[in-house]
Amino acid sequence: MHPELKAVIELQQADLRIAELTAEVDALPVQIETLQAQLNEFIHAHEERKKHLATNLKERKDLEGDVKVIQEKISRHKDQLYQVKTNDQYRAMLHEIEGEETKVRRIEDTILEKVIEAEDLQKKIQEAASSLEGEQARVAAETGRLKSQRLEDAEERGRLQARREELAGTLSEAVRTLYERIRAGRRGVALAEVRDGLCTACNVRLRPQVYNEVRTNQAVLTCDNCSRIIYYLEPPPAQTGDAGDQGAEAAV
């Protein structure tokens, strides 16, 4: 294979890997931030439930105090029933007592709703508290893994960038300029393998003369259609299956 063609193939592989690693390195901080945001959201929801439960308990205490005040008022009214002198006063007092008792029932219904709500909140708080430590450990472990992965990717990218400089230095200015120009115009992909007479990048059949020449890999050639640098790899030899071996033995 032509030395420059061999170098430019390796250069393309290095550039593709560098681009892949750069994307990973850039994406990992976002993934870490997302993990931390999820944990913060979990903790925030947990704290909000605890605040809600505290508010619930205070409201229930206030309501229970209201019931006590009204019940004392009802008790006084009942004592006063024996002191009224007319039927109208008696009926008015009964009406007031009924109104106060209705208030008590409504408040007690609200208290019951608060009790049910508190039970649900307590259950969720207990569940969150039991899983919080595990969630924190999971986020810490995943964050550590991502940071380690980012460091490894950055180190590999550094090695490849150094190798890229070496490879680029072995190319003639004409080939290097050709490669960079095609790469810039083809989204980073400047090379294409030729297979069965076709450019695998654009799927256009090569002219017979070009196909024969590219199969030698002794020159830096480009596809007439997509302008990418083309090269040829010998297909792997066909493997003989068991059935074929048995057939050959039978023929003998």
C-alpha positions as CSV (number, residue, x, y, z in Angstrom):
1,M,0.0,0.0,0.0
2,H,1.2,3.5,-0.8
3,P,2.8,5.0,2.4
4,E,0.7,8.2,2.2
5,L,-2.5,6.3,1.6
6,K,-1.8,4.1,4.6
7,A,-1.0,7.2,6.7
8,V,-4.1,9.0,5.6
9,I,-6.3,6.0,6.4
10,E,-4.9,5.9,9.9
11,L,-5.2,9.7,10.1
12,Q,-8.9,9.4,9.2
13,Q,-9.4,6.8,11.9
14,A,-7.7,9.0,14.5
15,D,-9.8,12.0,13.5
16,L,-13.0,10.1,13.8
17,R,-12.1,8.7,17.2
18,I,-11.0,12.2,18.4
19,A,-14.3,13.6,17.3
20,E,-16.1,10.8,19.2
21,L,-14.1,11.3,22.3
22,T,-14.6,15.1,22.2
23,A,-18.3,14.6,22.0
24,E,-18.1,12.3,25.0
25,V,-15.9,14.6,27.0
26,D,-18.2,17.5,26.3
27,A,-21.3,15.5,27.2
28,L,-20.1,14.0,30.5
29,P,-20.4,17.2,32.5
30,V,-24.0,17.6,31.4
31,Q,-24.7,14.0,32.5
32,I,-23.1,14.7,35.9
33,E,-25.2,17.9,36.3
34,T,-28.3,16.0,35.3
35,L,-27.6,13.3,38.0
36,Q,-27.0,16.0,40.6
37,A,-30.1,17.8,39.6
38,Q,-32.2,14.6,39.9
39,L,-30.8,14.1,43.4
40,N,-31.4,17.7,44.4
41,E,-35.0,17.4,43.1
42,F,-35.4,14.2,45.1
43,I,-34.1,15.9,48.3
44,H,-36.2,19.0,47.6
45,A,-39.4,17.0,47.3
46,H,-38.5,15.1,50.5
47,E,-38.0,18.4,52.4
48,E,-41.2,19.9,50.9
49,R,-43.2,16.9,52.2
50,K,-41.8,17.3,55.6
51,K,-42.7,21.0,55.6
52,H,-46.2,20.1,54.3
53,L,-46.5,17.6,57.2
54,A,-45.5,20.2,59.7
55,T,-48.1,22.6,58.3
56,N,-50.7,19.8,58.4
57,L,-50.0,19.1,62.1
58,K,-50.2,22.8,63.0
59,E,-53.5,23.2,61.1
60,R,-54.9,20.1,62.8
61,K,-53.9,21.5,66.2
62,D,-55.5,24.8,65.4
63,L,-58.7,23.1,64.2
64,E,-58.8,20.9,67.3
65,G,-58.5,24.1,69.4
66,D,-61.4,25.6,67.5
67,V,-63.5,22.5,68.2
68,K,-62.7,22.8,71.9
69,V,-63.7,26.5,72.0
70,I,-67.0,25.7,70.2
71,Q,-67.8,22.8,72.4
72,E,-67.3,24.9,75.5
73,K,-69.6,27.4,74.0
74,I,-72.2,24.7,73.3
75,S,-71.9,23.5,76.9
76,R,-72.6,27.0,78.2
77,H,-75.6,27.4,75.9
78,K,-77.0,24.1,77.1
79,D,-76.6,25.3,80.7
80,Q,-78.4,28.5,79.7
81,L,-81.3,26.5,78.3
82,Y,-82.6,26.1,81.8
83,Q,-82.4,29.8,82.4
84,V,-84.5,31.1,79.5
85,K,-88.0,32.3,80.2
86,T,-89.8,32.1,76.9
87,N,-90.3,29.5,74.2
88,D,-88.9,31.8,71.6
89,Q,-85.7,32.2,73.6
90,Y,-85.5,28.5,74.1
91,R,-85.9,27.8,70.4
92,A,-83.4,30.5,69.5
93,M,-80.9,28.9,71.9
94,L,-81.5,25.5,70.4
95,H,-81.0,26.9,67.0
96,E,-77.7,28.4,68.0
97,I,-76.6,25.2,69.6
98,E,-77.4,23.3,66.4
99,G,-75.5,25.8,64.4
100,E,-72.4,25.4,66.6
101,E,-72.7,21.6,66.5
102,T,-72.8,21.8,62.7
103,K,-69.6,23.9,62.8
104,V,-68.0,21.2,64.9
105,R,-68.9,18.4,62.5
106,R,-67.5,20.4,59.6
107,I,-64.3,21.0,61.4
108,E,-64.0,17.4,62.5
109,D,-64.5,16.4,58.8
110,T,-61.6,18.7,57.9
111,I,-59.5,17.2,60.7
112,L,-60.2,13.7,59.4
113,E,-59.1,14.8,55.9
114,K,-55.9,16.3,57.5
115,V,-55.3,13.0,59.3
116,I,-55.6,11.0,56.1
117,E,-53.3,13.5,54.3
118,A,-50.8,13.3,57.1
119,E,-50.7,9.5,57.0
120,D,-50.0,9.6,53.3
121,L,-47.3,12.2,53.8
122,Q,-45.7,10.2,56.6
123,K,-45.6,7.1,54.4
124,K,-43.9,8.9,51.5
125,I,-41.5,10.6,53.9
126,Q,-40.5,7.3,55.4
127,E,-40.0,5.7,52.0
128,A,-37.9,8.7,50.8
129,A,-35.8,8.7,54.0
130,S,-35.1,5.0,53.6
131,S,-34.0,5.3,50.0
132,L,-32.2,8.7,50.3
133,E,-28.9,7.2,51.4
134,G,-29.0,4.7,48.6
135,E,-29.9,7.4,46.1
136,Q,-27.0,9.6,47.3
137,A,-24.6,6.6,47.1
138,R,-25.8,5.8,43.6
139,V,-25.4,9.4,42.3
140,A,-21.9,9.6,44.0
141,A,-20.8,6.3,42.3
142,E,-22.2,7.3,38.9
143,T,-20.6,10.7,39.2
144,G,-17.3,9.2,40.0
145,R,-17.6,6.8,37.1
146,L,-18.4,9.6,34.7
147,K,-15.5,11.7,35.9
148,S,-13.1,8.8,35.6
149,Q,-14.5,8.1,32.1
150,R,-14.0,11.8,31.1
151,L,-10.4,11.7,32.3
152,E,-9.7,8.5,30.4
153,D,-11.4,9.9,27.3
154,A,-9.3,13.1,27.6
155,E,-6.1,11.1,28.0
156,E,-6.9,8.9,25.0
157,R,-7.8,12.0,22.9
158,G,-4.5,13.6,23.9
159,R,-2.6,10.5,22.7
160,L,-4.5,10.4,19.4
161,Q,-4.0,14.1,18.8
162,A,-0.2,13.6,19.2
163,R,-0.4,10.6,16.8
164,R,-2.4,12.7,14.4
165,E,0.4,15.3,14.3
166,E,2.9,12.6,13.6
167,L,0.8,11.2,10.8
168,A,0.0,14.6,9.3
169,G,3.7,15.3,9.3
170,T,4.4,12.3,7.1
171,L,2.1,13.5,4.4
172,S,3.1,15.7,1.5
173,E,1.5,19.1,1.6
174,A,-0.7,18.3,-1.4
175,V,-2.1,15.1,0.2
176,R,-2.6,16.8,3.6
177,T,-4.3,19.8,2.0
178,L,-6.5,17.4,-0.1
179,Y,-7.5,15.4,3.1
180,E,-8.3,18.5,5.2
181,R,-10.3,20.1,2.4
182,I,-12.4,17.0,1.8
183,R,-12.8,16.4,5.6
184,A,-14.0,19.9,6.1
185,G,-16.6,19.6,3.4
186,R,-17.8,16.1,4.2
187,R,-18.6,16.3,7.9
188,G,-15.2,14.9,9.0
189,V,-15.3,11.9,6.7
190,A,-12.7,12.3,3.9
191,L,-12.1,8.6,3.0
192,A,-14.3,5.8,1.7
193,E,-13.6,2.1,1.1
194,V,-14.3,0.7,-2.4
195,R,-16.2,-2.6,-2.3
196,D,-17.5,-4.6,-5.3
197,G,-16.6,-1.7,-7.6
198,L,-18.7,0.8,-5.6
199,C,-17.7,3.8,-3.4
200,T,-19.2,2.9,-0.1
201,A,-19.8,6.5,0.8
202,C,-21.9,7.5,-2.2
203,N,-22.8,4.1,-3.6
204,V,-21.7,5.2,-7.1
205,R,-19.9,2.6,-9.3
206,L,-16.3,3.6,-10.2
207,R,-15.1,3.6,-13.8
208,P,-13.4,0.3,-14.6
209,Q,-10.0,2.0,-15.0
210,V,-10.3,3.7,-11.6
211,Y,-11.5,0.6,-10.0
212,N,-8.5,-1.4,-11.3
213,E,-6.1,1.3,-10.1
214,V,-7.6,1.7,-6.7
215,R,-7.3,-2.0,-6.1
216,T,-3.6,-1.7,-6.2
217,N,-3.6,0.9,-3.4
218,Q,-0.5,2.4,-5.0
219,A,-1.8,6.0,-5.4
220,V,-4.0,8.5,-3.6
221,L,-7.2,8.6,-5.7
222,T,-10.5,10.2,-5.2
223,C,-14.1,9.2,-6.1
224,D,-15.3,11.0,-9.2
225,N,-18.8,11.5,-7.6
226,C,-18.2,12.4,-3.9
227,S,-14.5,13.5,-4.1
228,R,-13.5,11.4,-1.1
229,I,-10.2,9.6,-1.1
230,I,-10.8,6.0,-1.9
231,Y,-9.0,2.8,-1.0
232,Y,-9.5,-0.9,-1.4
233,L,-9.3,-3.8,1.2
234,E,-9.1,-7.4,0.1
235,P,-12.3,-9.2,1.2
236,P,-11.7,-12.0,3.8
237,P,-11.3,-15.5,2.2
238,A,-14.5,-17.5,2.1
239,Q,-14.7,-20.0,4.9
240,T,-15.5,-23.6,3.9
241,G,-18.5,-24.9,5.9
242,D,-18.9,-28.4,7.3
243,A,-21.5,-29.2,4.6
244,G,-19.0,-28.3,1.9
245,D,-16.3,-30.5,3.5
246,Q,-18.6,-33.4,3.7
247,G,-19.7,-33.0,0.1
248,A,-16.0,-33.0,-1.0
249,E,-15.4,-36.1,1.0
250,A,-18.4,-37.8,-0.6
251,A,-17.2,-36.8,-4.1
252,V,-13.9,-38.5,-3.4
